[in-house]
Amino acid sequence: MTSDERIAWLQSQLIGQDVVFDTPFGERLLIYADHTASGRSLHYIENYILQHVLPVYGRMVHKAADYIKRCMGGGDEDALMFCGSGSSAAIKRLQEVIGIAVPSTMRERIVASLSDEERWVVFVGPYEHHSNLLSWRQTTAEVVEIGMDESGLLDMEALRLHLTSSKYANRPMLGSFSACSNVTGILADTRSLARLLHHRGAFACFDFAASGPYVDIDMRSGDMEGYDAVFLSPHKFVGGPGTAGILLMNKALYQLKTSPPSTCGGGTVAYVNGFDEKVNPSDPDSVYHADIEEREDSGTPPIIQKIRAALAFWVKEYVGHDLITLREQAYTETALGRLLANPNIVVLGNTTVKRLPIFSFLVFPSSQGRKPEGKPLHGRFVAKLLNDLFGIQARGGCACAGPYGHHLLGSCSTTYLHDQRRRDRLRYALDHFWQGYNGLKPGWTRVSFTYYMSKEESAYVLAAIEFLAAYAHRFLPLYHFDWVTGDWTFRKRGASKYHRLKEELEDLSGCLFGDAATGAKKERTSCPKPGREGSGSTKMKRFESYLEGARRIALSLPERAGSGSAPEEIDPDLITFRI
């Protein structure tokens, strides 16, 4: 099959392609743009499991694990473990097998009893998902956070200085870094990091949760530029929802060879003595398997999850890394070209370095632009409008990357959005967040494009974002903001004073589509009816009708909508977003 045919086949297998759902502005075709959070399920995989796996699934589990290990470049010197449902559990398993995971209630006492030489030193980077940061802080390790350089990338020189510091001499060391930011899509130079870590005697571990579905993962254990551990969330692969998390690690990291495994139970032991059957008191009461993969697979194995993960890897291999890279780069360049050109949109992070098409951004009301005193719209409000007006599933918030968000939003002096006024607002927001006002927590809106997205869908998402950059602030009076939860809810009562929602959409006999911001009209077409989507042109007509309907509603709303009110105890001048 040609590259176009492979992509077309993959798109035809996506579950949920034709889902239409109700919003306050009428029915909308669901467009998924949160691929960084999770992939989409495939008819091919689910049908394969139903027809070929469930009847005889017990026979296939070992082949599935072996296939995944080969796809990741693993060999006999590596151990593959399935853990929980994503990278969080995989990282926790590594902490357990190197002997540093302890109950939080006992951590302080255990750490106090250890000498410096007994404590691991773990280096983490600035982009880390909370999963690759918080759990390390709860171990017995000393966690050292490496910041960013002037380009907003991981500071390699700072890492080198820490690795050579006499403070950490004669101590076991490990670097655990994100291979790709789930906020900005910036890709880390994992090979250079591995080489630097290995040169100083440290293990090199990488979280591939965000980039694993799109990049070639080659373990290369034992090489100076190889990896010692890889954490993976296969549920982010296309076809991957419902899979288990994956830890692929060099066996040299395993510290429990002479101890019981991290979780004892069925399947981990070769022999178990009875209570009174010991000949000598020194005899072990249990003999555990020597094979790491076997002794670390306690209890009922996640058989279906393993097989589904292997099938998701097969789909990735079938499409091909070269084609995936080509399409990802094209979507990245196209999106950056349009978003950066818009004066009302700020794309977070360095936009000139190698990255995936993952974009976190702020939308400033058109009347403010990027003035120093201007405030962006709330990230979750923008995500809400993407959903309600256009059926686009995006994410608003901090994307489980709080420390990185502090840098991106200006709480540190070296960031793009730096100015003292914004830092004061962020500090004020955080102070009130602790008082129960979750809505004040700073954040952004995130969308992601993926190689199996259609060109029409990609263009539509960008057009919708451009529309919101021009008109989103006009919709503020139509929504209620819950300061405690941070949720935005459409106001059912009183909406008619601003526009005729249902009537306007139902009476559209023609769909005049043009530039999302200017409303320049193109030729008249007929509105498509809900139902199964066929050609790209049919889907584009649907998208055009949504954009035109949203523009008509926006033009019926006041340009300078009245500001919302804040609780008495909150100073509106110090809120970080427009209300």
Backbone torsions as a table, in degrees:
resi	resn	phi	psi	omega
1	MET	NA	144.8	175.9
2	THR	-72.7	168.0	179.5
3	SER	-60.9	-41.9	178.8
4	ASP	-63.6	-38.1	-180.0
5	GLU	-68.8	-36.4	177.8
6	ARG	-65.5	-43.0	178.9
7	ILE	-66.6	-41.1	179.4
8	ALA	-62.9	-41.3	177.2
9	TRP	-61.5	-45.0	-178.9
10	LEU	-62.2	-43.3	178.7
11	GLN	-63.2	-34.1	-179.9
12	SER	-70.5	-18.5	-177.4
13	GLN	-94.4	-6.7	-176.8
14	LEU	-67.1	128.9	176.5
15	ILE	-82.2	127.2	179.9
16	GLY	100.2	8.4	-179.3
17	GLN	-62.5	-30.6	-174.0
18	ASP	-110.9	18.2	-178.1
19	VAL	-72.7	129.1	175.6
20	VAL	-117.3	133.7	-178.1
21	PHE	-133.7	160.2	-178.2
22	ASP	-84.0	138.5	172.8
23	THR	-129.7	171.9	176.8
24	PRO	-59.8	-16.9	-177.5
25	PHE	-109.2	16.0	178.5
26	GLY	112.0	-174.9	179.8
27	GLU	-72.4	142.9	177.7
28	ARG	-136.1	140.6	172.3
29	LEU	-73.2	129.8	-177.8
30	LEU	-71.8	126.5	175.9
31	ILE	-121.0	115.7	-175.0
32	TYR	-87.8	120.6	179.5
33	ALA	-131.1	31.6	178.8
34	ASP	-125.2	45.1	-176.4
35	HIS	-64.3	-22.2	177.7
36	THR	-66.7	-29.3	178.8
37	ALA	-77.1	-44.7	-178.8
38	SER	-163.6	148.9	175.6
39	GLY	-77.7	-174.9	179.1
40	ARG	-113.2	149.3	-179.8
41	SER	-76.7	156.3	-177.5
42	LEU	-122.0	137.6	174.2
43	HIS	-58.1	-40.7	-177.5
44	TYR	-57.0	-47.8	-177.6
45	ILE	-69.8	-45.1	-178.2
46	GLU	-65.2	-39.1	177.5
47	ASN	-67.4	-38.5	179.0
48	TYR	-62.7	-43.9	178.9
49	ILE	-62.9	-42.7	-178.7
50	LEU	-64.2	-42.4	-172.5
51	GLN	-89.5	-34.7	-170.5
52	HIS	-117.6	-16.9	-175.5
53	VAL	-102.5	-52.6	-174.4
54	LEU	-57.5	-36.0	179.2
55	PRO	-65.7	-32.5	-174.4
56	VAL	-137.8	34.7	-166.9
57	TYR	-62.9	-27.6	-177.7
58	GLY	-62.4	-23.4	-176.8
59	ARG	-83.4	-11.2	-168.3
60	MET	-105.3	-8.3	-168.2
61	VAL	-66.7	-38.7	-178.0
62	HIS	-70.0	-38.3	177.2
63	LYS	-63.2	-37.0	179.6
64	ALA	-63.7	-46.4	-179.6
65	ALA	-63.7	-42.4	179.7
66	ASP	-63.1	-39.1	-179.7
67	TYR	-64.5	-44.7	179.9
68	ILE	-62.1	-42.7	179.8
69	LYS	-60.7	-41.9	178.2
70	ARG	-63.6	-41.6	-179.5
71	CYS	-63.0	-28.2	-179.1
72	MET	-94.1	4.9	177.9
73	GLY	78.0	19.0	179.6
74	GLY	-80.1	156.9	179.8
75	GLY	-135.7	-163.3	-178.0
76	ASP	-65.2	-23.5	-179.0
77	GLU	-82.9	0.7	-177.8
78	ASP	-115.7	155.1	176.4
79	ALA	-120.9	133.8	178.7
80	LEU	-107.5	128.4	179.6
81	MET	-128.8	142.3	175.1
82	PHE	-101.5	127.7	-170.0
83	CYS	-135.9	120.2	173.4
84	GLY	52.6	-132.5	-176.5
85	SER	-127.4	11.5	179.6
86	GLY	-180.0	-166.5	-177.2
87	SER	-63.6	-31.1	-179.2
88	SER	-55.6	-47.5	-179.6
89	ALA	-71.1	-33.2	179.0
90	ALA	-65.6	-42.3	178.0
91	ILE	-65.0	-41.9	178.5
92	LYS	-62.6	-37.9	179.5
93	ARG	-64.9	-40.6	177.3
94	LEU	-60.8	-42.7	178.2
95	GLN	-60.2	-35.9	179.4
96	GLU	-70.1	-43.3	-173.6
97	VAL	-79.6	-14.7	172.4
98	ILE	-97.0	2.4	168.7
99	GLY	83.7	25.9	-177.8
100	ILE	-117.2	-0.7	178.0
101	ALA	-82.8	128.1	-179.8
102	VAL	-138.8	157.5	175.1
103	PRO	-61.4	140.6	-178.0
104	SER	-61.2	-28.8	-178.7
105	THR	-72.3	-17.0	-178.0
106	MET	-112.6	-2.0	-171.2
107	ARG	-57.5	-50.3	-174.9
108	GLU	-60.2	-41.3	-179.9
109	ARG	-67.5	-39.3	-179.6
110	ILE	-69.1	-44.3	179.5
111	VAL	-60.7	-39.5	-179.5
112	ALA	-64.1	-25.8	-178.1
113	SER	-86.6	-8.5	-176.6
114	LEU	-94.3	145.2	171.7
115	SER	-81.8	163.8	179.5
116	ASP	-58.6	-39.4	-177.8
117	GLU	-66.3	-20.9	-179.7
118	GLU	-87.4	-17.0	-176.2
119	ARG	-90.9	130.5	173.8
120	TRP	-67.3	151.3	170.0
121	VAL	-111.6	123.1	-177.6
122	VAL	-118.0	121.9	177.9
123	PHE	-97.1	131.2	176.5
124	VAL	-125.3	159.3	-174.5
125	GLY	-101.4	-176.0	-176.3
126	PRO	-81.3	-15.7	-174.7
127	TYR	-96.1	4.3	-165.1
128	GLU	-61.7	135.5	165.0
129	HIS	-64.1	151.7	-179.5
130	HIS	-53.6	-29.7	-179.1
131	SER	-63.1	-30.9	-178.3
132	ASN	-99.7	19.9	178.2
133	LEU	-133.5	-57.8	-173.2
134	LEU	-63.4	-41.0	-177.2
135	SER	-67.6	-33.1	175.9
136	TRP	-65.9	-37.5	179.6
137	ARG	-63.7	-24.8	-178.2
138	GLN	-91.1	1.8	176.9
139	THR	-90.4	-176.0	176.1
140	THR	-83.1	-1.0	-178.0
141	ALA	-74.5	157.3	169.1
142	GLU	-92.4	117.5	-175.1
143	VAL	-96.0	126.6	179.4
144	VAL	-115.7	118.8	-178.3
145	GLU	-92.9	122.7	178.4
146	ILE	-93.0	128.1	-175.6
147	GLY	-85.9	-163.8	-178.4
148	MET	-102.9	153.6	173.3
149	ASP	-87.5	-171.6	-175.8
150	GLU	-65.4	-20.7	179.5
151	SER	-88.6	0.5	-178.1
152	GLY	80.8	14.9	177.8
153	LEU	-104.4	167.3	178.6
154	LEU	-59.1	132.9	-175.9
155	ASP	-79.0	96.1	-177.4
156	MET	-65.2	-36.0	-179.9
157	GLU	-66.9	-39.9	176.9
158	ALA	-62.7	-40.7	178.2
159	LEU	-63.3	-42.5	-180.0
160	ARG	-61.2	-42.2	-179.8
161	LEU	-64.2	-39.7	178.5
162	HIS	-67.3	-41.2	-178.8
163	LEU	-63.5	-30.2	-178.4
164	THR	-96.8	1.0	-178.0
165	SER	-67.3	138.7	177.7
166	SER	-64.9	-20.1	179.6
167	LYS	-61.2	-30.7	-176.3
168	TYR	-108.7	15.0	-179.8
169	ALA	-65.5	142.3	177.2
170	ASN	62.6	26.7	176.9
171	ARG	-121.7	144.6	176.3
172	PRO	-65.4	134.7	-175.6
173	MET	-128.4	149.5	-177.3
174	LEU	-150.9	136.8	172.8
175	GLY	-107.3	130.1	179.1
176	SER	-125.6	103.0	-171.0
177	PHE	-124.5	148.4	174.3
178	SER	-72.7	130.1	176.6
179	ALA	-74.7	-19.5	-179.6
180	CYS	-158.9	136.9	178.0
181	SER	-72.9	131.6	176.1
182	ASN	-79.9	-1.0	178.7
183	VAL	-99.9	-50.5	-174.6
184	THR	-108.3	-12.1	-177.9
185	GLY	77.5	4.2	-179.2
186	ILE	-66.9	130.3	-178.0
187	LEU	-92.3	132.8	176.1
188	ALA	-82.3	152.2	174.8
189	ASP	-84.0	82.7	-172.8
190	THR	-64.8	-32.1	-179.2
191	ARG	-69.1	-42.3	177.7
192	SER	-66.5	-39.4	177.3
193	LEU	-62.9	-44.7	179.9
194	ALA	-61.8	-42.8	-179.5
195	ARG	-62.3	-43.2	179.5
196	LEU	-65.6	-44.6	-179.9
197	LEU	-63.4	-46.3	-178.4
198	HIS	-66.0	-35.1	-180.0
199	HIS	-61.7	-27.6	-179.9
200	ARG	-104.8	13.8	174.0
201	GLY	81.4	18.1	-179.7
202	ALA	-104.3	150.9	175.2
203	PHE	-77.9	149.0	-178.0
204	ALA	-114.9	113.7	-177.7
205	CYS	-123.8	142.4	-174.2
206	PHE	-137.7	138.0	177.0
207	ASP	-94.2	107.3	-178.7
208	PHE	-98.9	22.6	-176.5
209	ALA	-57.6	-46.5	-174.9
210	ALA	-77.9	-33.9	-173.6
211	SER	-105.0	-12.9	-176.3
212	GLY	-51.6	-39.4	-179.8
213	PRO	-69.0	-11.5	-169.5
214	TYR	-122.9	-15.6	-177.0
215	VAL	-117.3	160.5	176.3
216	ASP	-79.4	123.6	178.4
217	ILE	-103.1	114.6	-178.6
218	ASP	-124.3	106.0	-171.9
219	MET	-59.4	-53.7	178.5
220	ARG	52.1	49.6	179.6
221	SER	-57.5	139.1	178.7
222	GLY	92.8	-20.8	177.0
223	ASP	-78.4	153.3	176.9
224	MET	-61.4	-30.9	-179.9
225	GLU	-101.7	10.4	179.8
226	GLY	-82.5	173.9	-179.9
227	TYR	-105.4	145.2	175.6
228	ASP	-96.4	-23.4	175.5
229	ALA	-156.3	142.8	176.8
230	VAL	-129.2	130.2	175.8
231	PHE	-105.2	139.9	-174.3
232	LEU	-144.9	144.0	174.2
233	SER	-116.0	88.8	-177.6
234	PRO	-62.3	-16.2	178.4
235	HIS	-65.7	-15.4	177.0
236	LYS	-83.9	-10.4	175.1
237	PHE	-72.9	153.1	170.2
238	VAL	-66.3	129.3	-173.8
239	GLY	86.5	0.4	-171.5
240	GLY	-92.3	-17.0	-179.9
241	PRO	-53.6	132.4	-177.8
242	GLY	96.9	11.4	179.1
243	THR	-98.3	172.1	177.3
244	ALA	-97.1	156.3	174.0
245	GLY	-68.3	158.1	-175.5
246	ILE	-127.6	132.8	168.6
247	LEU	-120.2	118.2	172.3
248	LEU	-111.7	118.4	-173.3
249	MET	-136.4	147.9	172.1
250	ASN	-66.2	132.8	-176.8
251	LYS	-62.4	-18.6	178.4
252	ALA	-64.5	-21.3	178.6
253	LEU	-77.6	-18.4	-172.6
254	TYR	-73.3	119.5	-175.2
255	GLN	-106.3	7.4	-174.2
256	LEU	-110.0	22.3	-175.8
257	LYS	-62.0	-34.8	-179.8
258	THR	-103.1	12.1	179.7
259	SER	-125.9	168.8	172.5
260	PRO	-61.0	156.6	179.0
261	PRO	-67.1	175.1	-176.7
262	SER	-62.9	-34.2	175.8
263	THR	-134.2	116.9	-179.6
264	CYS	-86.8	143.7	179.2
265	GLY	169.1	-168.1	-180.0
266	GLY	-59.2	138.8	178.0
267	GLY	90.3	-10.9	-177.9
268	THR	-96.9	-10.8	-172.1
269	VAL	-117.8	150.0	173.4
270	ALA	-94.0	-29.7	-178.8
271	TYR	-157.7	142.1	177.3
272	VAL	-130.5	126.2	178.8
273	ASN	-74.5	154.8	168.8
274	GLY	-74.5	170.4	-176.6
275	PHE	-61.2	-35.2	-172.8
276	ASP	-115.1	24.2	-173.4
277	GLU	-103.2	3.9	178.8
278	LYS	-71.0	129.6	174.8
279	VAL	-77.8	-44.1	177.4
280	ASN	-121.2	144.6	179.5
281	PRO	-58.5	-26.3	-177.7
282	SER	-81.7	-8.1	179.7
283	ASP	-66.9	142.2	177.8
284	PRO	-69.9	147.1	177.8
285	ASP	-82.3	-14.0	179.3
286	SER	-146.4	146.8	174.3
287	VAL	-116.0	113.8	-176.7
288	TYR	-90.6	153.7	178.4
289	HIS	-60.4	144.9	178.4
290	ALA	-79.0	-30.6	-179.1
291	ASP	-68.0	124.9	-174.4
292	ILE	-62.7	-44.8	-178.0
293	GLU	-63.1	-34.3	-179.2
294	GLU	-76.2	-43.7	-176.9
295	ARG	-74.2	-16.7	178.8
296	GLU	-101.2	14.0	179.0
297	ASP	-116.2	70.5	-172.5
298	SER	-80.3	144.1	173.3
299	GLY	73.2	-158.6	-179.1
300	THR	-68.8	119.0	-178.8
301	PRO	-73.0	150.5	177.8
302	PRO	-79.3	73.9	-170.4
303	ILE	-63.8	-52.4	-178.9
304	ILE	-62.8	-39.5	179.8
305	GLN	-62.7	-39.5	178.7
306	LYS	-64.9	-45.4	-178.0
307	ILE	-66.5	-40.5	177.5
308	ARG	-62.4	-38.7	177.1
309	ALA	-62.6	-42.0	178.9
310	ALA	-63.1	-39.2	178.3
311	LEU	-66.6	-37.2	177.0
312	ALA	-64.4	-38.8	175.1
313	PHE	-64.6	-37.9	179.6
314	TRP	-62.5	-41.8	178.8
315	VAL	-61.2	-43.6	178.1
316	LYS	-60.2	-44.5	179.3
317	GLU	-67.1	-35.8	-179.3
318	TYR	-64.8	-44.0	178.2
319	VAL	-65.1	-42.4	176.6
320	GLY	100.2	135.5	-177.4
321	HIS	-63.2	-37.8	-178.4
322	ASP	-63.4	-43.5	179.7
323	LEU	-67.7	-41.3	178.1
324	ILE	-59.4	-47.4	-179.6
325	THR	-61.5	-42.9	-179.3
326	LEU	-60.3	-47.4	-178.2
327	ARG	-71.0	-37.8	178.5
328	GLU	-63.2	-42.4	179.3
329	GLN	-64.7	-40.6	-179.8
330	ALA	-63.0	-43.7	179.2
331	TYR	-67.0	-36.1	178.6
332	THR	-62.9	-49.0	-177.5
333	GLU	-66.0	-40.2	179.9
334	THR	-64.9	-46.7	-178.5
335	ALA	-65.2	-43.4	179.2
336	LEU	-62.6	-40.6	-179.9
337	GLY	-59.1	-38.1	-178.3
338	ARG	-83.7	-42.1	-176.7
339	LEU	-70.2	-41.6	-178.6
340	LEU	-68.7	-25.0	-179.6
341	ALA	-77.3	-12.0	-176.9
342	ASN	-91.4	119.9	-176.4
343	PRO	-68.3	-14.0	-178.7
344	ASN	-97.6	4.6	-178.2
345	ILE	-121.2	131.7	172.8
346	VAL	-114.1	116.1	175.5
347	VAL	-87.0	125.7	-175.1
348	LEU	-79.4	145.4	176.4
349	GLY	89.5	171.3	178.5
350	ASN	-68.8	122.9	-176.1
351	THR	-100.0	7.9	-177.7
352	THR	-110.2	-3.6	-177.5
353	VAL	-100.5	170.5	-178.4
354	LYS	-64.1	131.3	-175.3
355	ARG	-156.7	168.7	172.3
356	LEU	-98.1	162.5	-178.9
357	PRO	-75.9	62.2	173.9
358	ILE	-115.1	122.5	-172.9
359	PHE	-129.9	122.4	170.2
360	SER	-108.4	134.0	-170.9
361	PHE	-147.5	162.1	173.8
362	LEU	-115.5	142.9	176.6
363	VAL	-112.5	121.6	177.1
364	PHE	-100.2	136.1	176.8
365	PRO	-51.8	142.0	-172.7
366	SER	-61.1	-27.2	-179.7
367	SER	-76.5	-15.2	-178.4
368	GLN	-100.6	-38.2	-172.3
369	GLY	62.3	-149.7	179.6
370	ARG	-102.5	48.5	175.6
371	LYS	-69.9	148.8	-179.2
372	PRO	-55.2	-35.5	-177.5
373	GLU	-87.6	-5.9	-177.5
374	GLY	-71.3	152.7	178.2
375	LYS	-118.0	136.7	176.3
376	PRO	-75.7	165.6	172.7
377	LEU	-73.6	152.3	179.0
378	HIS	-59.3	133.7	-176.7
379	GLY	-58.7	-36.1	-179.4
380	ARG	-77.1	-23.9	174.6
381	PHE	-68.3	-43.6	177.8
382	VAL	-62.1	-43.2	178.1
383	ALA	-63.2	-36.3	179.0
384	LYS	-65.5	-42.0	178.9
385	LEU	-68.6	-36.7	175.7
386	LEU	-57.9	-39.0	179.2
387	ASN	-72.0	-52.4	-171.5
388	ASP	-71.2	-41.2	-177.5
389	LEU	-83.5	-33.4	-168.5
390	PHE	-126.7	-4.7	179.9
391	GLY	73.7	15.6	-175.7
392	ILE	-92.1	124.3	179.4
393	GLN	-88.1	109.7	178.3
394	ALA	-125.9	-172.9	-179.5
395	ARG	-131.3	137.4	174.4
396	GLY	-120.2	138.6	-178.7
397	GLY	140.2	-149.1	-179.6
398	CYS	-111.2	2.1	174.3
399	ALA	57.0	35.7	176.5
400	CYS	55.4	39.9	178.3
401	ALA	-142.1	59.7	-173.9
402	GLY	-56.7	-52.0	-178.3
403	PRO	-58.8	-40.9	177.4
404	TYR	-64.3	-38.1	178.2
405	GLY	-61.3	-35.3	177.6
406	HIS	-59.1	-41.6	178.2
407	HIS	-68.3	-48.0	-174.1
408	LEU	-64.3	-35.9	-174.9
409	LEU	-92.3	2.7	169.8
410	GLY	101.8	15.9	178.7
411	SER	-83.6	-5.6	175.4
412	CYS	-119.9	149.2	-169.2
413	SER	-71.9	-11.0	-175.9
414	THR	-99.2	10.6	-172.9
415	THR	-95.2	164.9	-177.0
416	TYR	-60.9	-38.2	-175.7
417	LEU	-95.3	23.8	-173.8
418	HIS	-66.8	126.2	157.5
419	ASP	-164.1	153.7	-172.1
420	GLN	-61.0	-36.5	-177.1
421	ARG	-64.0	-42.8	179.8
422	ARG	-66.4	-38.1	178.5
423	ARG	-64.9	-37.9	176.8
424	ASP	-62.1	-41.9	179.6
425	ARG	-64.7	-41.1	180.0
426	LEU	-64.6	-42.5	179.0
427	ARG	-63.7	-41.4	178.4
428	TYR	-62.1	-43.0	-179.9
429	ALA	-62.7	-42.7	-179.1
430	LEU	-67.1	-38.3	178.3
431	ASP	-60.1	-42.0	-179.5
432	HIS	-79.2	-22.6	174.5
433	PHE	-59.9	-40.1	179.7
434	TRP	-67.0	-18.3	178.7
435	GLN	-88.4	4.7	175.5
436	GLY	106.7	1.9	179.2
437	TYR	-93.1	80.5	-177.7
438	ASN	-63.8	-26.0	-179.8
439	GLY	-65.9	-16.8	-179.7
440	LEU	-83.9	-8.6	-178.1
441	LYS	-63.0	128.2	-178.6
442	PRO	-63.3	154.6	179.6
443	GLY	-174.1	-164.5	-175.5
444	TRP	-154.4	-175.8	173.7
445	THR	-111.9	138.3	-179.8
446	ARG	-125.2	133.8	169.7
447	VAL	-128.2	157.1	175.7
448	SER	-141.2	144.9	176.9
449	PHE	-110.1	146.8	-178.9
450	THR	-133.5	160.3	-171.6
451	TYR	-61.1	-24.3	-179.2
452	TYR	-94.6	5.6	173.1
453	MET	-74.0	143.6	177.7
454	SER	-76.4	156.8	177.7
455	LYS	-62.0	-35.9	179.3
456	GLU	-64.8	-42.0	179.4
457	GLU	-65.8	-42.3	179.1
458	SER	-60.4	-46.9	-179.7
459	ALA	-63.8	-36.8	-179.6
460	TYR	-66.2	-43.4	179.0
461	VAL	-61.3	-43.7	179.4
462	LEU	-64.9	-40.9	178.1
463	ALA	-63.4	-37.8	179.0
464	ALA	-65.6	-41.6	178.4
465	ILE	-64.1	-42.3	178.2
466	GLU	-63.2	-37.7	176.6
467	PHE	-60.9	-46.1	-178.2
468	LEU	-66.1	-32.1	176.6
469	ALA	-63.1	-26.2	179.8
470	ALA	-93.0	-34.7	-168.0
471	TYR	-126.3	-8.6	-170.1
472	ALA	-56.4	-37.6	-176.3
473	HIS	-63.0	-24.2	179.8
474	ARG	-68.1	-21.5	-176.4
475	PHE	-88.3	-4.9	-178.1
476	LEU	-53.6	-44.2	-178.9
477	PRO	-65.5	-14.9	-178.5
478	LEU	-85.5	-2.6	-175.3
479	TYR	-127.7	147.7	175.6
480	HIS	-103.5	133.1	179.3
481	PHE	-104.7	125.6	177.3
482	ASP	-92.4	109.1	-175.4
483	TRP	-66.7	-23.5	-178.3
484	VAL	-81.3	-43.6	-176.8
485	THR	-96.3	-24.4	-176.1
486	GLY	85.9	7.4	-178.9
487	ASP	-84.6	145.7	173.5
488	TRP	-109.9	127.3	-175.8
489	THR	-124.6	134.0	179.1
490	PHE	-64.7	133.2	178.7
491	ARG	-82.4	111.1	-178.5
492	LYS	-72.3	-34.9	-179.0
493	ARG	-90.7	140.0	175.5
494	GLY	85.7	-3.7	-177.8
495	ALA	-67.9	-28.4	-174.8
496	SER	-66.0	-20.1	179.7
497	LYS	-70.0	-17.2	-179.0
498	TYR	-102.4	-32.4	-178.0
499	HIS	-164.1	170.9	176.6
500	ARG	-108.1	89.3	-170.4
501	LEU	-60.2	-69.2	-174.4
502	LYS	-63.1	-43.4	-177.4
503	GLU	-61.2	-41.9	-177.6
504	GLU	-62.0	-42.6	-177.1
505	LEU	-76.7	-39.7	-177.8
506	GLU	-71.4	-27.8	-178.0
507	ASP	-87.2	-2.3	179.4
508	LEU	-66.4	106.7	177.3
509	SER	-92.5	-17.4	177.6
510	GLY	-138.6	149.6	-177.3
511	CYS	-112.7	103.6	-179.0
512	LEU	-94.2	107.8	-175.1
513	PHE	-108.4	135.8	175.9
514	GLY	-152.3	-153.8	179.4
515	ASP	-61.0	132.4	-173.6
516	ALA	-61.9	-30.9	-176.5
517	ALA	-92.2	-40.8	-174.5
518	THR	-90.9	-24.6	-178.9
519	GLY	77.6	16.8	177.5
520	ALA	-59.6	125.9	-169.7
521	LYS	-85.3	148.4	173.0
522	LYS	-116.7	-166.9	-173.4
523	GLU	-67.2	152.5	-178.6
524	ARG	-78.6	135.7	176.2
525	THR	-132.0	168.3	178.2
526	SER	-90.0	148.0	-178.2
527	CYS	-75.6	132.2	177.4
528	PRO	-74.1	149.6	178.6
529	LYS	-93.0	154.5	177.1
530	PRO	-58.2	146.2	179.8
531	GLY	153.9	-169.9	-177.2
532	ARG	-67.6	132.4	-178.9
533	GLU	-80.6	137.5	178.9
534	GLY	-108.1	-108.1	-175.9
535	SER	-71.7	166.0	177.1
536	GLY	-62.2	-33.1	-179.7
537	SER	-66.4	-36.8	177.1
538	THR	-63.7	-42.9	179.0
539	LYS	-66.4	-38.3	179.0
540	MET	-62.6	-37.0	177.0
541	LYS	-62.0	-40.4	177.0
542	ARG	-61.4	-46.2	-179.6
543	PHE	-63.2	-39.7	179.1
544	GLU	-61.5	-39.9	179.9
545	SER	-66.3	-37.4	178.1
546	TYR	-65.1	-45.1	-179.1
547	LEU	-64.8	-41.9	179.5
548	GLU	-67.6	-41.0	177.5
549	GLY	-61.9	-41.8	178.8
550	ALA	-64.4	-38.4	179.8
551	ARG	-65.6	-41.7	179.4
552	ARG	-62.5	-41.2	178.3
553	ILE	-65.0	-44.8	-178.6
554	ALA	-59.5	-41.0	-178.4
555	LEU	-70.1	-17.7	176.8
556	SER	-86.4	-6.1	-179.6
557	LEU	-99.1	152.9	179.8
558	PRO	-61.1	141.6	177.2
559	GLU	-63.6	-44.0	179.8
560	ARG	-108.6	83.9	-177.9
561	ALA	-68.4	144.6	179.5
562	GLY	-62.6	141.2	-178.9
563	SER	-71.0	146.8	175.2
564	GLY	-75.9	170.7	-178.9
565	SER	-106.6	148.0	178.5
566	ALA	-105.2	157.5	174.0
567	PRO	-56.0	153.0	-174.6
568	GLU	-56.4	-35.1	-175.4
569	GLU	-81.4	0.7	179.9
570	ILE	-111.0	127.1	178.5
571	ASP	-79.1	112.8	-177.3
572	PRO	-61.1	-25.8	180.0
573	ASP	-70.7	-20.1	-176.9
574	LEU	-105.9	9.1	173.6
575	ILE	-76.2	142.1	-173.8
576	THR	-81.3	-8.2	-174.9
577	PHE	-134.2	165.0	179.5
578	ARG	-78.1	136.2	176.4
579	ILE	-121.7	NA	NA
